[in-house]
Amino acid sequence: MVAKALTIAGSDSGGGAGIQADLKAFSAMGVYGACVLTAVTAQNTQAVTAIHPVPDDVVAAQIKAVLEDIAIDAIKIGMLGTPSLIAAVADALAGYEGPIVLDPVMVAKSGDTLLADSAIDALTSLLFGRATLLTPNLPEAAKLVGEGSMQSQANALLELGVRAVLMKGGHADGATCTDRLISQTGTQEFAAPRVNTRNTHGTGCSYSSAIAAGLAQDMELGDAISRAHTWLHNAILHADELHVGRGHGPVHHFHALWT
């Protein structure tokens, strides 16, 4: 049987991030992908020029339709946007018992805001306790719990109810990019040489989805992250081959398949 994963996220009309990146990552990992659309964005490699939220009840109906018919092995949650939508998603997932990877999408690569400040409390109170893994980058962690070291921020996030936090080091300095999986049982590091490219659009979406794919395939969390980390590093290494757009282009999800 093929593992099945569900992404709950916004659409990127440029195809590099959001739902489009999630489904590409699922496919690259050998997982069947279903999707629930939370917003339509007018977006390319340079900017987000419009956001149209999908009504809360329609998002909930999409989740219900998928879960009633398809045996979903893992869920990735991305762009949500508003407190009411977060509440609707939390209610719709009340009976789901599988792993959930929560990517707290707040700002696009272009710098455009994707999560209202008013929604942060709803995110932490309604979804953190459901998350198997939270995957913030450093700016997102700072918005959630304030400035500090990776360890102190992770500790603060664990206190808010998540079971494990993957602190991503892409926004840090240095020749090596290091991500840290931090939970109550310890810390595991995943390091790779930093790649000199501006084509990193959709890295967070793709990474969290690749991890969710591993969990859908019944991998242990550390193993799922390790595989996803290696895959994403190579997707960034090959990103310049795509020549998509004039801004921050996408990573190459299918670097291992396209010649």
VOTIGU-876578 format. One line per 2 residues: number of its first residue (from 1); their letters; for each residue x, y negated, z of C-alpha. Coordinates in steps of 0.1 Angstrom, whole numbers, plus 2048, in hexadecimal, padded with zeros to 3 digits. Layout:
N
NUM = a = X:Y:Z  ...
//
This chain:
259
1 = mv = 800:800:800  80C:7DD:7F8
3 = ak = 80E:7C5:816  7F6:7A8:815
5 = al = 7FC:785:822  7E6:766:824
7 = ti = 7F2:742:822  7DC:726:830
9 = ag = 7EB:705:822  7E8:6E8:80A
11 = sd = 7EE:6E8:7E5  80C:6D8:7D4
13 = sg = 803:6CF:7B0  828:6CF:7A8
15 = gg = 82B:6F3:7B1  849:6F1:7C8
17 = ag = 83A:6F1:7EB  819:6F9:7FD
19 = iq = 802:715:7F1  816:719:7D0
21 = ad = 837:71E:7E2  827:736:7FB
23 = lk = 818:74D:7E0  839:74C:7CE
25 = af = 84C:757:7ED  833:772:7F5
27 = sa = 837:780:7D1  85D:77D:7D3
29 = mg = 85C:792:7F3  845:7AD:7E3
31 = vy = 826:7A3:7F6  803:79C:7E9
33 = ga = 7F9:779:7F1  7D6:76A:7F8
35 = cv = 7D1:745:7FF  7BA:72D:811
37 = lt = 7BD:709:804  7BC:6ED:81E
39 = av = 7C3:6CF:808  7C9:6C5:7E4
41 = ta = 7E7:6AE:7E0  7F2:69A:7C1
43 = qn = 817:6A1:7C5  837:6A6:7B1
45 = tq = 85C:6A7:7B9  85C:682:7C1
47 = av = 83D:679:7D5  81B:683:7E3
49 = ta = 803:66A:7D3  7E2:677:7DF
51 = ih = 7D4:68F:7F9  7B1:69D:7F8
53 = pv = 7A8:6B3:816  792:6D1:811
55 = pd = 773:6CF:828  778:6E2:848
57 = dv = 75B:6F9:842  768:703:820
59 = va = 78A:70B:82F  779:721:849
61 = aq = 764:732:82E  783:73A:81A
63 = ik = 793:74A:839  774:75E:840
65 = av = 771:76A:81C  795:776:81B
67 = le = 795:787:83E  774:798:839
69 = di = 780:7AA:819  7A6:7AC:819
71 = ai = 7BB:7BD:834  7D4:7A0:83B
73 = da = 7F4:7AB:84B  802:789:853
75 = ik = 7F8:764:851  80C:745:84A
77 = ig = 7FD:724:853  80A:704:843
79 = ml = 7FA:6E2:83D  7DB:6DB:852
81 = gt = 7D9:6B5:855  7BD:6AD:86E
83 = ps = 7B2:6B8:891  790:6C4:884
85 = li = 7A0:6D9:869  7B8:6E9:883
87 = aa = 79A:6F1:899  788:701:87B
89 = va = 7A6:716:872  7AB:721:896
91 = da = 786:72B:899  787:73E:878
93 = la = 7A6:752:883  797:75A:8A5
95 = gy = 794:77F:89D  7B4:783:88A
97 = eg = 7CE:798:89E  7EC:799:885
99 = pi = 80B:784:885  809:75F:87D
101 = vl = 825:749:871  81D:724:878
103 = dp = 831:70A:864  829:6E8:873
105 = vm = 828:6D5:852  82A:6B0:85A
107 = va = 83E:69E:83F  844:6A6:81A
109 = ks = 867:6A7:80C  85F:685:7FD
111 = gd = 858:677:81F  832:675:81C
113 = tl = 81F:67E:83C  80A:69E:83A
115 = la = 7FF:6A1:85E  7EE:685:871
117 = ds = 7FD:67D:893  7DA:682:8A2
119 = ai = 7DB:6A7:897  7FB:6B0:8AB
121 = da = 7E8:6B6:8CB  7CF:6CC:8B9
123 = lt = 7EB:6E0:8A9  7FD:6E7:8C9
125 = sl = 7DD:6EF:8DE  7CA:704:8C4
127 = lf = 7E4:716:8AF  805:718:8C2
129 = gr = 7F7:733:8D8  7EE:748:8BA
131 = at = 80F:745:8A8  828:762:8A6
133 = ll = 841:749:899  844:723:896
135 = tp = 85C:716:87B  863:6F1:881
137 = nl = 87F:6DE:871  891:6C5:887
139 = pe = 87B:6A6:87F  85C:6BB:885
141 = aa = 869:6C8:8A6  870:6A4:8B0
143 = kl = 84D:699:8A8  83F:6B6:8BB
145 = vg = 853:6B5:8DB  86B:697:8D8
147 = eg = 890:695:8D2  8A9:6AD:8E1
149 = sm = 8BF:6CB:8D9  8B2:6E8:8C5
151 = qs = 8B1:6FD:8E5  89E:6E3:8FA
153 = qa = 885:6DC:8DE  880:702:8D9
155 = na = 87B:706:8FF  860:6EA:8FF
157 = ll = 84F:6FB:8E1  84F:71D:8F2
159 = el = 83F:70C:911  822:701:8FA
161 = gv = 81A:725:8F3  82B:732:8D4
163 = ra = 83C:754:8D7  85B:74B:8C3
165 = vl = 86A:72C:8B2  880:72B:893
167 = mk = 893:70A:896  89E:702:872
169 = gg = 8BF:6F0:86E  8BA:6E3:84A
171 = ha = 8B9:6BF:857  8D8:6C2:86C
173 = dg = 8FB:6B8:861  919:6CE:859
175 = at = 925:6E6:83F  911:703:84F
177 = ct = 8EC:703:852  8E1:717:871
179 = dr = 8BD:721:87A  8B6:72F:89D
181 = li = 89B:747:8A7  894:740:8CB
183 = sq = 87C:753:8E2  879:75D:906
185 = tg = 88F:77A:8FF  8AC:767:8F0
187 = tq = 8BB:756:8D1  8C5:763:8AF
189 = ef = 8D7:74E:895  8D5:74E:870
191 = aa = 8F1:73A:85E  8FA:733:83A
193 = pr = 910:719:828  8FD:6F9:821
195 = vn = 8F5:6F6:7FC  8FC:6D4:7EB
197 = tr = 8DB:6CF:7D8  8BE:6B7:7D9
199 = nt = 8A7:6D3:7CC  899:6DF:7EE
201 = hg = 874:6D7:7E9  85F:6F2:7F9
203 = tg = 87A:701:80F  865:701:82F
205 = cs = 846:70F:81E  85A:72A:80C
207 = ys = 86E:734:82B  850:738:842
209 = sa = 83D:74B:827  85B:763:821
211 = ia = 85C:76A:846  836:770:847
213 = ag = 83B:788:82A  854:79C:83E
215 = la = 83C:79E:85C  821:7A9:844
217 = qd = 839:7C5:83A  83C:7CF:85E
219 = me = 85F:7C2:863  86C:7B7:885
221 = lg = 86C:791:888  892:78E:888
223 = da = 895:7A4:86A  87A:791:857
225 = is = 88B:770:85E  8AD:77E:854
227 = ra = 8A0:78A:832  88D:76A:82C
229 = ht = 8AC:755:836  8C2:767:81D
231 = wl = 8A8:765:802  8A2:73F:807
233 = hn = 8C7:738:807  8CA:748:7E5
235 = ai = 8AA:736:7D9  8BB:715:7E2
237 = lh = 8DC:720:7D2  8C9:726:7B1
239 = ad = 8B2:708:7B4  8C6:6F2:79C
241 = el = 8BF:70C:780  89A:702:77E
243 = hv = 89C:6DD:774  879:6D5:781
245 = gr = 871:6B1:785  886:692:78C
247 = gh = 885:692:7B2  889:6AD:7CB
249 = gp = 884:6CC:7B6  878:6EE:7C3
251 = vh = 88D:70B:7CE  890:729:7B7
253 = hf = 877:743:7C6  87E:75C:7AB
255 = ha = 8A4:759:7A9  8A7:77F:7AC
257 = lw = 88E:787:791  893:76C:776
259 = t = 8B2:76E:75F
//
